[in-house]
Amino acid sequence: MIGLFAADAVGGHGDTTDPSAYDDYLRAFRTIAASPDQTLYVAELAGEVVGTFQMMITTALVGRGSSAMIIEAVQTRANMRGQGIGAAMINFCIDEAKVRGMRMVQLTSNAVRKDAHRFYERLGFKPTHLGFKMTLK
């Protein structure tokens, strides 16, 4: 999974397969695994990792206290794109959100990823909001 993130030249997240970074990934994995509101998934095909994504549930007072699913860290292995893996991962999230009674499903995508934007729109997502980020370290 780390290799998928490290191979992403656009993301700019600083991911690396350098073994000195493994403790950072392990710490994050343990945090995700311990949370009832976060789930990390790995997509496999013929025993090989071909994708990954994370689902998070958030509840807010807005929307009469309803909950929403956030899809994060969606990655499909570069040589496997265009084969329906990404769509299967996102549709899994949508189905899971429906089963859990979520008000909505939302995600963000890097502004330069125009192909990803078209992909999400084909799956029914609408670009309704403008997101802002501030890197702290």
C-alpha positions, 0 to 999 in steps of 0.5 A: 500500500505504501508503494501506491502512495509513494508512486503518486507524483501528483499528491505531494504527500511526501510518501516514501518506501524508505524503511525509516518511514515505516514507523510513521505508517505503522502509527497511522495504521494503528490509529485507523484500526483503533477507530470505530469511525475509520476503515482502511481497505485494500483491493486485491486482484489475483493476490496482488494489491491493486488499490486502496481507500479509506472510509471515515464517518463524521457526524455534525449538528448541521443536517439535523445531526446526520452522519456523512461518509468521507472517502479518502486516500483513493489509489489504484495502481497506475498500471491497473487504471481503466479496468474498473477497480477504482469504480468498484472501490467507490461503489463499495463505499457508496453502498456501505454508506447507504446501508449505514444510513449516511446523509451523503458521501463526499471526497476531495480530489487534488485540483490538478487531477482532471481525469479523476474529476471526470471519473468521480463525476461519471460515478455521480459526484458533483463538484458542489464545494470548494475545499481549502487546505493548510499544510502545517508541517 
